[in-house]
Amino acid sequence: MLILVGQYERAAKPKNPHREFECREIVEFYLANLDAVNNWDIVDSTAPKILGAWLVEKYDERDVLDRLAASDVLWERRVAVLATFSLIKNDEFEEIIELSERLMDDGHDLMNKAIGWMLREMGNRDQSQLEKFLKKHAKTMPRTMLRYSIEKLSREERTKWMNH
């Protein structure tokens, strides 16, 4: 899978005349072989750099995130969340907000950590978006998710949200 990341990065270079075709092939191969993306490290190392990078340019294909989020397979749900990292870096927060709300009750610690991490990254880009999300969900979101999402805030802010 890490070789696939390198292949995607080479294919995605702007000067590649076959860029879209090659990137699409790699994304389709990645999605067809998600059974090999079977631990947090592989998910975290590949989802943003393959699927997420693709979705930055392919807005009309973002429904794949909904399909993955609905999966019974933990790693596919995590792929959906981690793919939003590329969108977040592009100041696009709609998908992580929707996935966070949808997967709030997932119950798996690795999902709570991933969602909290992506919310924190959103807050790094736009703290007001994080605060808006927290005002709505801090009381009910899993504590691990909350702790990860507020990790970079000031001590006073962290205390406020933990006691919210």
C-alpha atoms as a printed R data frame, in Angstrom:
    type eleno elety resid chain resno       x      y       z
1   ATOM     1    CA   MET     A     1   0.000  0.000   0.000
2   ATOM     2    CA   LEU     A     2   2.885  2.378   0.646
3   ATOM     3    CA   ILE     A     3   4.183  1.680  -2.854
4   ATOM     4    CA   LEU     A     4   0.717  2.635  -4.090
5   ATOM     5    CA   VAL     A     5   1.040  5.989  -2.295
6   ATOM     6    CA   GLY     A     6   4.260  6.653  -4.213
7   ATOM     7    CA   GLN     A     7   2.629  5.625  -7.471
8   ATOM     8    CA   TYR     A     8  -0.286  7.971  -6.799
9   ATOM     9    CA   GLU     A     9   2.026 10.864  -5.969
10  ATOM    10    CA   ARG     A    10   3.955 10.321  -9.223
11  ATOM    11    CA   ALA     A    11   0.765  9.958 -11.254
12  ATOM    12    CA   ALA     A    12  -0.715 13.129  -9.721
13  ATOM    13    CA   LYS     A    13   2.111 15.387 -10.876
14  ATOM    14    CA   PRO     A    14   0.654 18.264 -12.916
15  ATOM    15    CA   LYS     A    15   2.918 17.590 -15.916
16  ATOM    16    CA   ASN     A    16   1.722 13.987 -16.275
17  ATOM    17    CA   PRO     A    17  -0.373 13.910 -19.486
18  ATOM    18    CA   HIS     A    18  -2.230 10.806 -18.238
19  ATOM    19    CA   ARG     A    19  -2.751 12.207 -14.749
20  ATOM    20    CA   GLU     A    20  -6.492 11.726 -14.350
21  ATOM    21    CA   PHE     A    21  -6.548  8.258 -15.893
22  ATOM    22    CA   GLU     A    22  -3.610  6.970 -13.825
23  ATOM    23    CA   CYS     A    23  -4.871  8.499 -10.576
24  ATOM    24    CA   ARG     A    24  -8.342  7.055 -11.125
25  ATOM    25    CA   GLU     A    25  -6.855  3.599 -11.731
26  ATOM    26    CA   ILE     A    26  -4.865  3.800  -8.507
27  ATOM    27    CA   VAL     A    27  -7.862  4.994  -6.473
28  ATOM    28    CA   GLU     A    28 -10.042  2.236  -7.902
29  ATOM    29    CA   PHE     A    29  -7.339 -0.342  -7.141
30  ATOM    30    CA   TYR     A    30  -7.010  1.031  -3.600
31  ATOM    31    CA   LEU     A    31 -10.759  0.827  -2.991
32  ATOM    32    CA   ALA     A    32 -10.974 -2.652  -4.502
33  ATOM    33    CA   ASN     A    33  -8.232 -3.858  -2.171
34  ATOM    34    CA   LEU     A    34  -9.258 -2.283   1.118
35  ATOM    35    CA   ASP     A    35  -9.056 -5.706   2.741
36  ATOM    36    CA   ALA     A    36  -5.271 -5.140   2.713
37  ATOM    37    CA   VAL     A    37  -5.751 -1.822   4.519
38  ATOM    38    CA   ASN     A    38  -6.243 -3.606   7.791
39  ATOM    39    CA   ASN     A    39  -4.617 -1.652  10.594
40  ATOM    40    CA   TRP     A    40  -4.522  1.934  11.789
41  ATOM    41    CA   ASP     A    41  -1.008  2.579  10.496
42  ATOM    42    CA   ILE     A    42  -1.797  1.515   6.930
43  ATOM    43    CA   VAL     A    43  -5.063  3.482   6.965
44  ATOM    44    CA   ASP     A    44  -3.393  6.609   8.304
45  ATOM    45    CA   SER     A    45  -0.501  6.322   5.820
46  ATOM    46    CA   THR     A    46  -2.635  5.774   2.733
47  ATOM    47    CA   ALA     A    47  -6.170  7.154   3.006
48  ATOM    48    CA   PRO     A    48  -5.286 10.869   2.946
49  ATOM    49    CA   LYS     A    49  -2.595 10.457   0.283
50  ATOM    50    CA   ILE     A    50  -4.622  8.355  -2.145
51  ATOM    51    CA   LEU     A    51  -8.363  8.653  -1.611
52  ATOM    52    CA   GLY     A    52  -8.242 12.038   0.108
53  ATOM    53    CA   ALA     A    53  -5.945 13.561  -2.517
54  ATOM    54    CA   TRP     A    54  -8.278 12.293  -5.244
55  ATOM    55    CA   LEU     A    55 -11.386 13.690  -3.562
56  ATOM    56    CA   VAL     A    56  -9.896 17.173  -3.259
57  ATOM    57    CA   GLU     A    57 -10.318 17.440  -7.018
58  ATOM    58    CA   LYS     A    58 -13.303 15.104  -7.437
59  ATOM    59    CA   TYR     A    59 -16.088 16.728  -5.440
60  ATOM    60    CA   ASP     A    60 -18.750 14.720  -7.263
61  ATOM    61    CA   GLU     A    61 -17.161 11.440  -6.120
62  ATOM    62    CA   ARG     A    62 -17.181 12.181  -2.397
63  ATOM    63    CA   ASP     A    63 -20.191  9.911  -1.842
64  ATOM    64    CA   VAL     A    64 -17.617  7.121  -1.475
65  ATOM    65    CA   LEU     A    65 -17.045  8.517   2.025
66  ATOM    66    CA   ASP     A    66 -20.674  7.774   2.915
67  ATOM    67    CA   ARG     A    67 -20.368  4.219   1.628
68  ATOM    68    CA   LEU     A    68 -17.173  3.607   3.591
69  ATOM    69    CA   ALA     A    69 -18.606  5.213   6.736
70  ATOM    70    CA   ALA     A    70 -21.550  2.792   6.569
71  ATOM    71    CA   SER     A    71 -19.279 -0.255   6.416
72  ATOM    72    CA   ASP     A    72 -19.220 -2.895   9.133
73  ATOM    73    CA   VAL     A    73 -15.435 -2.971   8.720
74  ATOM    74    CA   LEU     A    74 -13.640 -0.702  11.188
75  ATOM    75    CA   TRP     A    75 -10.791  0.024   8.776
76  ATOM    76    CA   GLU     A    76 -13.138  1.154   6.000
77  ATOM    77    CA   ARG     A    77 -14.862  3.570   8.381
78  ATOM    78    CA   ARG     A    78 -11.450  4.881   9.417
79  ATOM    79    CA   VAL     A    79 -10.447  5.278   5.740
80  ATOM    80    CA   ALA     A    80 -13.498  7.518   5.282
81  ATOM    81    CA   VAL     A    81 -12.483  9.701   8.231
82  ATOM    82    CA   LEU     A    82  -8.767  9.870   7.390
83  ATOM    83    CA   ALA     A    83  -9.460 10.662   3.728
84  ATOM    84    CA   THR     A    84 -10.936 13.948   4.935
85  ATOM    85    CA   PHE     A    85  -7.472 15.023   6.121
86  ATOM    86    CA   SER     A    86  -6.675 16.166   2.563
87  ATOM    87    CA   LEU     A    87  -9.962 18.048   2.387
88  ATOM    88    CA   ILE     A    88  -9.290 19.691   5.753
89  ATOM    89    CA   LYS     A    89  -5.866 20.832   4.488
90  ATOM    90    CA   ASN     A    90  -7.799 22.407   1.623
91  ATOM    91    CA   ASP     A    91 -10.075 24.244   4.116
92  ATOM    92    CA   GLU     A    92 -13.020 21.991   3.283
93  ATOM    93    CA   PHE     A    93 -14.752 20.905   6.498
94  ATOM    94    CA   GLU     A    94 -18.209 19.753   5.454
95  ATOM    95    CA   GLU     A    95 -17.242 16.093   5.101
96  ATOM    96    CA   ILE     A    96 -15.445 15.751   8.439
97  ATOM    97    CA   ILE     A    97 -18.298 17.493  10.238
98  ATOM    98    CA   GLU     A    98 -20.865 15.189   8.632
99  ATOM    99    CA   LEU     A    99 -18.792 12.055   9.263
100 ATOM   100    CA   SER     A   100 -18.089 13.094  12.846
101 ATOM   101    CA   GLU     A   101 -21.786 13.515  13.554
102 ATOM   102    CA   ARG     A   102 -22.645 10.291  11.783
103 ATOM   103    CA   LEU     A   103 -19.945  8.210  13.505
104 ATOM   104    CA   MET     A   104 -20.154  9.870  16.926
105 ATOM   105    CA   ASP     A   105 -21.633  6.713  18.456
106 ATOM   106    CA   ASP     A   106 -19.358  4.286  16.602
107 ATOM   107    CA   GLY     A   107 -18.029  3.085  19.939
108 ATOM   108    CA   HIS     A   108 -14.615  1.937  18.736
109 ATOM   109    CA   ASP     A   109 -11.706  3.731  20.376
110 ATOM   110    CA   LEU     A   110  -9.728  3.843  17.116
111 ATOM   111    CA   MET     A   111 -12.621  5.668  15.480
112 ATOM   112    CA   ASN     A   112 -12.967  8.096  18.389
113 ATOM   113    CA   LYS     A   113  -9.256  8.880  18.128
114 ATOM   114    CA   ALA     A   114  -9.368  9.329  14.338
115 ATOM   115    CA   ILE     A   115 -12.413 11.600  14.447
116 ATOM   116    CA   GLY     A   116 -10.957 13.641  17.306
117 ATOM   117    CA   TRP     A   117  -7.692 13.983  15.401
118 ATOM   118    CA   MET     A   118  -9.463 15.233  12.258
119 ATOM   119    CA   LEU     A   119 -11.574 17.655  14.304
120 ATOM   120    CA   ARG     A   120  -8.353 18.967  15.874
121 ATOM   121    CA   GLU     A   121  -6.871 19.426  12.392
122 ATOM   122    CA   MET     A   122 -10.004 21.320  11.379
123 ATOM   123    CA   GLY     A   123  -9.555 23.503  14.471
124 ATOM   124    CA   ASN     A   124  -5.943 24.166  13.516
125 ATOM   125    CA   ARG     A   125  -7.222 25.595  10.227
126 ATOM   126    CA   ASP     A   126 -10.362 27.280  11.592
127 ATOM   127    CA   GLN     A   127 -10.849 27.316  15.340
128 ATOM   128    CA   SER     A   128 -14.325 28.807  15.028
129 ATOM   129    CA   GLN     A   129 -15.476 25.709  13.108
130 ATOM   130    CA   LEU     A   130 -14.168 23.466  15.889
131 ATOM   131    CA   GLU     A   131 -15.838 25.604  18.553
132 ATOM   132    CA   LYS     A   132 -19.120 25.526  16.656
133 ATOM   133    CA   PHE     A   133 -18.918 21.721  16.502
134 ATOM   134    CA   LEU     A   134 -18.005 21.468  20.192
135 ATOM   135    CA   LYS     A   135 -20.867 23.749  21.274
136 ATOM   136    CA   LYS     A   136 -23.225 21.323  19.613
137 ATOM   137    CA   HIS     A   137 -21.573 18.017  20.610
138 ATOM   138    CA   ALA     A   138 -19.074 18.362  23.485
139 ATOM   139    CA   LYS     A   139 -21.576 17.148  26.087
140 ATOM   140    CA   THR     A   140 -22.391 13.951  24.221
141 ATOM   141    CA   MET     A   141 -19.280 13.041  22.251
142 ATOM   142    CA   PRO     A   142 -17.035 10.265  23.565
143 ATOM   143    CA   ARG     A   143 -14.386 11.606  25.935
144 ATOM   144    CA   THR     A   144 -11.507 10.234  23.864
145 ATOM   145    CA   MET     A   145 -12.842 12.022  20.780
146 ATOM   146    CA   LEU     A   146 -13.259 15.228  22.767
147 ATOM   147    CA   ARG     A   147  -9.754 15.014  24.288
148 ATOM   148    CA   TYR     A   148  -8.150 14.473  20.877
149 ATOM   149    CA   SER     A   149 -10.127 17.326  19.310
150 ATOM   150    CA   ILE     A   150  -9.110 19.907  21.936
151 ATOM   151    CA   GLU     A   151  -5.518 18.759  22.457
152 ATOM   152    CA   LYS     A   152  -3.952 21.879  20.867
153 ATOM   153    CA   LEU     A   153  -6.172 24.414  22.635
154 ATOM   154    CA   SER     A   154  -5.002 26.389  25.658
155 ATOM   155    CA   ARG     A   155  -5.247 24.768  29.082
156 ATOM   156    CA   GLU     A   156  -8.166 27.053  29.947
157 ATOM   157    CA   GLU     A   157 -10.031 26.136  26.751
158 ATOM   158    CA   ARG     A   158  -9.392 22.404  27.287
159 ATOM   159    CA   THR     A   159 -10.713 22.618  30.836
160 ATOM   160    CA   LYS     A   160 -13.773 24.531  29.666
161 ATOM   161    CA   TRP     A   161 -14.663 21.923  27.048
162 ATOM   162    CA   MET     A   162 -13.939 18.940  29.293
163 ATOM   163    CA   ASN     A   163 -16.286 20.408  31.922
164 ATOM   164    CA   HIS     A   164 -18.873 21.523  29.359
